[in-house]
Each structure stands twice: as structure tokens, then as C-alpha cells.
């Protein structure tokens, strides 16, 4: 490990232990007072417990602190404002562990040792953070950038950094390293994604402290980097003096407006044998790492990800077991990559393995793929079509049946209010469009329908299909999310819109559109997945792809759970709520479904009234 890497790893561990000491002080395990040393004011920590219980064996004492004083090393519950939750009682030292008298004040060495043991006991060694830091140090070395130059830039307003390191997971890992640790000077920091509304402040309040805001662009996640909105975000950030960080972990290039104007450009390789050796040295020590150097050289390091390193290398685990695990993971990844190459997939596809709290964003196999593919192929099943590869279903408009019964149309619907008016206006506009008297851009062709379950949102779409006499392409967000990988999901979304354009003019009905969710802060778990899905839908609704002839109708029971950008002008800008039916509407609904039977019911009711 070179000097730069060694220094950065030591600084990371020092900052981690420093946070542990501050936490222990807030919980009452340590005390701190400000003293003057050589003209400088420094904080001096002392143990609030009796350090005579310590044996002098660092490993044994570290475990003793974890066994007996663990509640003092846990972050206390906080309210939404960031202040401590007073309803949670603070831990109390047992009587036999408290300091007795002032005799310990003369033993400064023992007190310093106790403080050091507390810091080590509360330290959670984050292997992924260390690996990310080593990749960053390697990029600095390869790019010839000195650490003092980076620190000098961070002190200045509006510095711009461009980092390109080809290691899967590096973008998110670097962001977490900046936000979750105190490693980067002049912080703490909170990141703001380029596709969010930028907070026009240099500092933001969060988690009980002021944090310096910086704009980040994660290239592999952001699908809209070339759009002018990202450039506007960049100008806002620089105008307010906020740092800008662009990171790429793939072959995809960093946007030119950042790469050509950045103050620092770092370029580094990915995970290699040298990185693994340095990581093993940081976790297990130099002697252990050197003793197993031959085994490390046999690992296919280029096939590993940062997550693989964190899974295989764990403190307390034998080093040879970690090396064997790395070799196995590398072989598995290489086999999967070769299999994906033969099948046309992507070797860096990421599987979603969790389910959101709402339970609607599940990632299951497509149960509608093969068995129902011929459901509409029979000649006697008019109005239905076979299943598409994306899971979408195409419903053809109905005309009068052979028995003379009229199909369901918007004109006969009851209780739909503004939605019915919108549909009738669209029908007139569509006739003008077909005659060449009206451009498609002048029509209102994108609608968001909301309302409680059972109010007939799907029924409205089928009636609109019959009224306009154009096909209806039916899909849902849950159908899109049945894709196994992120690129599968995004592909299903794009292919569905492509199928709709092939049917144009037609109606594209997207049910459960709230399942696409809202964009979230990049620090949230799986934010890259959901932000990519929202961004893809915005791209498809925006008209960046030619969508003339496609009427988009989205339906939801929870309109407040839809990202505001989806409802902006040019997208699903028309929002109509379908209320629960009142008495007149219920009468109309019953009259429609009963049809000619209604006359029989009315006549029977009249005869019963006359006889009584």
C-alpha cells in the first residue's frame, strides 16, 4: 500500500473512531472538556466509567466494552427535527462500573487507553468504504493529482470534479462515502441529484446538523443527462457556490459540459489484484496479506464488484476463507457475463432483491407470458387480441353485436362528469385530426384518471376505445416490473410505447401508474432503480420519441404517490378525479346494465303497487 492509500485509510478509520467518541460522549460513557494545548483549544476525553476493569489486552478489552457498554455506542433515537427523542431513556452506567472518587485523575495513561478502547469497540469496519477509497487513491495516482490540490479546491466555492473509475457499484459507493462519513473536509455533505429540483442554498439542515449541498451526476443512473434541464441544474449549483461531482463507472462518458470545464479530472482502472491486496492489508494486516499474495494473484479480479468485496472480506473471518470466496464469486460473475454475452444481455445488469414497504413493487416472474398468448386468436372472440411480449393486451373496438345490442361507449356512461366531457371533446378533435383540420399537438391526448377502487377507471378506457373506434393497448406498471433486471423493466416500458405507436391511432392505458413511485434522494436504498424507472417514463411521455397518434391514459387510486414531474405540462397534465357515484349516477349505471330487463322490473313494480 502506497503512502497516499495508507494515509486515506488511516484518516477514514480515525474519523470513524472520532464519531464513536462523540457518540459515547452524548450517551454519557465519556466526558469531554476543552483545554488549551500550545495555544490551541482541543477537546480532551475522559472515561465516565471505571477503567480499572480493563486488563490491558486490547482485543480482550475491546470485546469487554462491547459486552458491557454496548447501549452507549448506539445512536439515540431522533425526532424528525433532528433533536434527540426525549421519550427514549438514556443508558445508565451500572453502579459497579462507575468511577469512584478522583483517584483516577492521576492515571492519565489509563484514561487515554480507555478512551482509545471505546473508539475501537464502537468502530464498524466498512470494507466497501475502504475499497472505494483505495479506488479513488489509485485514480488520483494515475491522474497525477495531489491530495493537497483537492483540499484546496474544496475550500473554494463551486469546484467541479469529474471521476471515471470502471468498477461496478463505484458511483453509489463514492456518494455514500461522502455523505455518510466525515472523510471529506469542509463538510458534512448532502448530495442533490441532477434530476431533482436543486435546493438553492449552500447549506441544508438534516439529521440535526447543517450540511454542505453538492450536485451529483451519476452517469450510469441518469438517463436524461443530455437534456437542457440538467444544464440548468448545473448552472444553479455553480451560481450558489455548491460543489459539483460527476461520476462514471462504465464506458459511458461524463457529460461534456462537466468534463470539459471541470477543475479536476480523475481516471482510474477498476478492481485488480493490487486493489485486493491493499484491501486485505487494510483489514487483516500487512503480514497476513503478504503471506497469501500467491493466492490473490490467481483471482480473476476484473470480474468482481464492490459488493463482492464487501461480501467476501469481513473482519474476524480467516483471510484464506475470504480469498476463496473472492475466487468463487469472480468465477461465477465471469460465467454469468459470458452467458449474458451469448444471450444478448448486459453483464452489469442489477437484480432487484427487495420489496418496497407498500408491497406493490414486487419483482416476480411473468405469469402471463405463454399460457395466454392465444387467448384472442379465436374467430369468435372479437374485441380481444393475443398477449404481447411486453405483457400488454390490445383490445379492438366493438361495434353493434348481431343481436342489435349496443356496446359500452362514453356517451352512455353515467357519473363520470369531467372525464366524459374530456372524452367527447377528444372524439370531436380526433375527427378533425383525421380530416387534416387539426394538428395532434393541439389536442389534449394525455390524461391522468384517479379515484377510489371500483369507480370504473378501466371501464372508462374500454368505453373510450369503442367511442373513438380505435384500438386500446392495456398495460400496467406491475406488468413492467415483472422484468427480472433493471434493463428488462426499462425495455418493457419502451417496447410498450413502441407497440402503441405501431397501433396508432390508439389509446395506451397504463393501470396502477402510481406503482412507478417518486424519485428519491440518491442516499436511499435502491434509489438508482426507482429513479431510473421514473426518468424512463418521463422520457417516454415527453415525446422525445415520436408518439403522434397515441392517446395516453394513466389510472391510479393514489395520485399523491405519483412524481410531480409526471403530471407536468406535456405529460399527464390533465388530471380528472372520478368520484363515487351519487344516486342519479347509480340509477344510470343500473339502467345501462339492466337494459330491456328494466322495463319488466318497472312494470312488475307497478302491478304490485296497484294490487296493494
C-alpha positions, 0 to 999 in steps of 0.5 A: 500500500502506497503512502497516499492509500495508507494515509486515506485509510488511516484518516477514514478509520480515525474519523470513524473512531472520532464519531464513536467518541462523540457518540459515547460522549452524548450517551454519557460513557465519556466526558469531554472538556476543552483545554488549551494545548500550545495555544490551541483549544482541543477537546480532551476525553475522559472515561465516565466509567471505571477503567480499572476493569480493563486488563490491558489486552486490547482485543480482550478489552475491546470485546469487554466494552462491547459486552458491557457498554454496548447501549452507549455506542448506539445512536439515540433515537431522533425526532424528525427535527433532528433533536434527540427523542426525549421519550427514549431513556438514556443508558445508565452506567451500572453502579459497579462500573462507575468511577469512584472518587478522583483517584483516577485523575492521576492515571492519565495513561489509563484514561487515554487507553480507555478512551482509545478502547471505546473508539475501537469497540464502537468502530464498524469496519466498512470494507466497501468504504475502504475499497472505494477509497483505495479506488479513488487513491489509485485514480488520483495516482494515475491522474497525477493529482495531489491530495493537497490540490483537492483540499484546496479546491474544496475550500473554494466555492463551486469546484467541479470534479469529474471521476471515471473509475470502471468498477461496478457499484463505484458511483453509489459507493463514492456518494455514500462515502461522502455523505455518510462519513466525515472523510471529506473536509469542509463538510458534512455533505448532502448530495442533490441529484441532477434530476431533482429540483436543486435546493438553492442554498449552500447549506441544508439542515438534516439529521440535526446538523447543517450540511454542505449541498453538492450536485451529483451526476451519476452517469450510469443512473441518469438517463436524461443527462443530455437534456437542457434541464440538467444544464440548468441544474448545473448552472444553479449549483455553480451560481450558489457556490455548491460543489459539483461531482460527476461520476462514471463507472462504465464506458459511458462518458461524463457529460461534456459540459462537466468534463470539459470545464471541470477543475479536476479530472480523475481516471482510474482502472477498476478492481485488480489484484493490487486493489485486493491486496491493499484491501486485505492489508487494510483489514487483516494486516500487512503480514497476513496479506503478504503471506497469501499474495500467491493466492490473490494473484490467481483471482480473476479480479476484473470480474468482481464488484464492490459488493463482492468485496464487501461480501467476501472480506469481513473482519474476524473471518480467516483471510484464506476463507475470504480469498476463496470466496473472492475466487468463487464469486469472480468465477461465477460473475465471469460465467454469468457475463459470458452467458449474458454475452451469448444471450444478448444481455448486459453483464452489469445488469442489477437484480432487484432483491427487495420489496418496497414497504407498500408491497406493490413493487414486487419483482416476480416472474411473468405469469402471463407470458405463454399460457395466454398468448392465444387467448384472442386468436379465436374467430369468435372472440372479437374485441380481444387480441393475443398477449404481447411480449411486453405483457400488454393486451390490445383490445379492438373496438366493438361495434353493434353485436348481431343481436342489435345490442349496443356496446359500452361507449362514453356517451352512455356512461353515467357519473363520470362528469369531467372525464366524459366531457374530456372524452367527447371533446377528444372524439370531436378533435380526433375527427378533425385530426383525421380530416387534416383540420387539426394538428395532434399537438393541439389536442389534449391526448394525455390524461391522468384518471384517479379515484377510489377502487371500483369507480370504473377507471378501466371501464372508462378506457374500454368505453373510450376505445369503442367511442373513438373506434380505435384500438386500446393497448392495456398495460400496467406498471406491475406488468413492467416490473415483472422484468427480472433486471433493471434493463428488462423493466426499462425495455418493457416500458419502451417496447410498450410505447413502441407497440402503441405507436405501431397501433396508432391511432390508439389509446395506451392505458397504463393501470396502477401508474402510481406503482412507478413511485417518486424519485428519491434522494440518491442516499436511499436504498435502491434509489438508482432503480426507482429513479431510473424507472421514473426518468424512463417514463418521463422520457417516454411521455415527453415525446422525445420519441415520436408518439403522434397518434397515441392517446395516453391514459394513466389510472391510479387510486393514489395520485399523491404517490405519483412524481410531480414531474409526471403530471407536468405540462406535456405529460399527464397534465390533465388530471380528472378525479372520478368520484363515487357515484351519487344516486342519479349516477347509480340509477344510470349505471343500473339502467345501462346494465339492466337494459330491456330487463328494466322495463319488466322490473318497472312494470312488475313494480307497478302491478304490485303497487296497484294490487296493494 
